[in-house]
Amino acid sequence: MHLPPILQSSRTWAQIDLNAIVHNLGVVRRANPGAMLIPVVKAGAYGHGLEPVARVLEQEGLAFFGVANVGEARRLAHASIRTKPYILGPTLLEEREEIVINGWQTFASTLDDIEHFNSLGQKCGKIVPLHLAFDLGMGRGGFLPSQLPELPSLIKSCHHVCINGVSSHLPSADEDEAATRQQIATFDSIVATLSPHFQLTYRHLANSAAAMAFSVPTANAIRPGLVLYGVSPVATPWQDELRPTLSLYSRITLIRELPAGQSISYGQTYRTTTSTKIATVGIGYADGLPRILARNGVCLSVHGILCPVLGRVTMDQVVIDVSHVPHAQLGDVVEVIGPHIPITTLATQAETIPWEIFTGIGPRVYRYYNS
Ligand SMILES: *Cc1c(COP(=O)(O)O)cnc(C)c1O
């Protein structure tokens, strides 16, 4: 592998393909013709880098960017991203004036929320756009569907808010088809009930799994996250069209031949059984290599050859067996996620999900953009 100069002095980097993210957005768009897009770029665009990803996606004609909180919304604004953030989680009282002043979009889960935003609208001389969120089983926020009948009359007196959308979030779109169909039906009836009272410009509940596997008759916007980063949480005919967006690499920092009976790493959980050529690699759990890998017989790839991890992953380093890589040498590139090790494989071996692997890639890991 030829390394560009900036990487020659790096020991661990994520190679990020921004064009692939744009391409994947196109796949999602084709799978959901006509839907408005709220690409989710929370948690540093799932480890890919908030600002660089927002900058390329912004050209694609979006409704909003999905962010987790006000801090991420602020970063988009500082980066002069014009597409407004949509804040996906509940907000603290102290955070809301900033939302109102900047015209960011969020939602209400309670009448208190609506009244508070109304009073801030009054104070700032603004009409605050708000979506009404509904809890269909996720339990993190939203009105209960049973509160629906009383809502329109209670909201009508709040003249400084404008209900411009309705939203929900599906808790098991990638696990329970029957429950998800039921929740979608409930959403459709909520939209039908609210429509005569409000101009519901934005109607959305689909994450990646729902966007790729379900149709929602009354929705007109989707909030895809993971699928933009190349992984569909559900089996879909579109899977083959998605492109991987991130590879994770490190380098061999030391090579030694150890005799039989030598212990490796903390707790001495591994012992060589024969003379073994071992490599120390400059990546650890602080970089996002899950510590749990040690017990699951995981391999990293050197020159396309899979090399078992020996002993526990430490904070900054890990040891692998390179006995079967004849030309392995100091400085060689080690693939952790890439063509030979898909993120889904690493996630399974780490007994977790791709979302956690992506967002666990640490701040110390250099992000290299090849586009
Ligand atoms: C994170 C998040 C999403 C995106 O989820 P994916 O499964 O990554 O597509 C969508 N909506 C909400 C409310 C979220 O918090």
The ligand as an ORCA input file, in Angstrom:
! r2SCAN-3c Opt
* xyz 0 1
  C     -29.766      8.279     15.366
  C     -31.135      8.534     14.910
  C     -31.525      8.247     13.600
  C     -30.633      7.522     12.615
  O     -30.606      6.148     12.934
  P     -29.908      5.058     11.985
  O     -30.371      3.773     12.523
  O     -28.439      5.244     12.133
  O     -30.386      5.334     10.611
  C     -32.799      8.621     13.201
  N     -33.650      9.218     14.063
  C     -33.323      9.477     15.347
  C     -34.308     10.130     16.254
  C     -32.059      9.141     15.819
  O     -31.746      9.398     17.094
*
